[in-house]
Amino acid sequence: MQMIAEVGAPAATFPTYKAPASWVGTCPGREESGGEAKSTRSPKGNRDMRRLLNQAAQAAVKVKGSIFEVTFKRLLPRLQYKRSIWPIAHRLCRLLWKILREGVRYEERGTTEVSAKSKRTRTARMIKELRKLGYQVAGEPLAAGTPA
């Protein structure tokens, strides 16, 4: 309720999903000059909203099987805990805008849907690569448990 109070129920002041992320300060910072990176700190923004999104992100990564947990675990090995929370907060900010602005209903994609989709994508990419190398790929995928 506090997030809706900060942003406004229809999120009418923000034309795109990038605007609230910039206003809150969850967008990734990238300060360059002459092709040389000077700073990657996120900009200052609405302190209350940043705090709320940070707390919501920390709660979201603890939900077993959520897309936020999957994303967080993927980022955690190369980033520290605090740096891995920020992309989750950024996603939550974009999600909040989409729900308020476009009136869509949020449906959680669990790990099974994500892994099934990634397997299909990987299979299609591998078949495409094999065909590009000149191999002929025919037949259906083997059923689970069938020896190759």
Secondary structure, 3 states (H helix, E strand, C coil): CHHHHHHCCCCCCCCCCHHHHHHHCCCCCCEEECCEEEECCCCCCCHHHHHHHHHHHHHHCCCCCCHHHHHHHHHCCCCCHHHHHHHHHHHHHHHHHHHHHHCCCCCCCCHHHHHHHHHHHHHHHHHHHHHHCCCCCCCCCCCCCCCC
